Structures are given as C-alpha cells and as structure tokens.
Amino acid sequence: MSQPIITPELVLLDADAGADSAAVVTALADLVGAAGRSSDPAVLVAAAMEREQKSATGLPGRIAIPHARAESVTAATLAMARLSRPVDFGGPDGDADIVFLIAAPAGAAAAHMKVLSSLARALVRPDFVQALRDAPDADAVVALVADAVGEAPAAPA
C-alpha cells in the first residue's frame, strides 16, 4: 500500500521557520527527510529553490506552494507549515503564512501535477484556507488536506 501523501509529522504549526523562503523550504524538506521520504533533504531543497528562482510560488491569500521533483524523494509527499513569521514567496498580496512543499520522486511528473492542481483548486476556496488557519493540530490539517486532494486520511496508529 502506498503511503499517505501527508501525515501529522509532515505538518509544522505556528512555527518560525526562518526569515526567507530558503529557510522555510529547508525546514519543510527536513520534515520530509525525517519522515523517511527523502534520502537527502538538501537535494530536495536545491530542486525546490531552483524552481522558485524560475517563478515565485506565492499565491493570492498569503499562501505559497514551492514544489519540486528530486532523485532523493522516495514517495510523493506534501509537507505544510503554518508560519508565525510570514515569509516572502513573491505572492501578490504579501508574505505567506501558509506554505506547502510538494515533493515528488524524479520520475513522477503526473502524480506531482495531480497533487499540485488539486491543492491549488482547494486553496482558492476561502473556507478551506480559513480552516487551515484555524486548525487546532496537525491531525486536523492532515484531514483537511487529504480530503482536498482526494485521499483518505491514514487511520490513527
């Protein structure tokens, strides 16, 4: 059975993950590595930041979705941070306080795009974004996101 795309250990809530986009991406990539989904989080960071340099990933609503495919990623993964110190990801209405890192294995273009499009569709809904901002814990975030991307949440351990 494949791993769920997001789990509570891939969620960082109300955290100061650094002063810039590279620091936030690094913090999220480290979560991906700690969850055993990337053999080398630095490779994931480099790929995501290379992508970020081509086109900023900030969206309306103070949200960002940095994303990358990398050889070091072993399973399609979504990591999320709700930041106590918003960070500039080039969004049209200011610094992002909600950041999702989409990490996909190097050959997983179709899966990567499916997750990106499902998540982007959900993030244009103000009720979904507000629910993320109000979520009391990582389990609540996982349930919201799993529902948005069409994946059943993992059963509690």
Sequence and secondary structure as in RCSB ss.txt:
>XXXX:A:sequence
MSQPIITPELVLLDADAGADSAAVVTALADLVGAAGRSSDPAVLVAAAMEREQKSATGLPGRIAIPHARAESVTA
ATLAMARLSRPVDFGGPDGDADIVFLIAAPAGAAAAHMKVLSSLARALVRPDFVQALRDAPDADAVVALVADAVG
EAPAAPA
>XXXX:A:secstr
    S  GGGEEEEE   SSHHHHHHHHHHHHHHTTSBS HHHHHHHHHHHHHHS  EETTTEE  EEEETTB S
 EEEEEEEEEEE S  TTS EEEEEEEEEETT HHHHHHHHHHHHHHHT HHHHHHHHH  SHHHHHHHHHHHTT
       
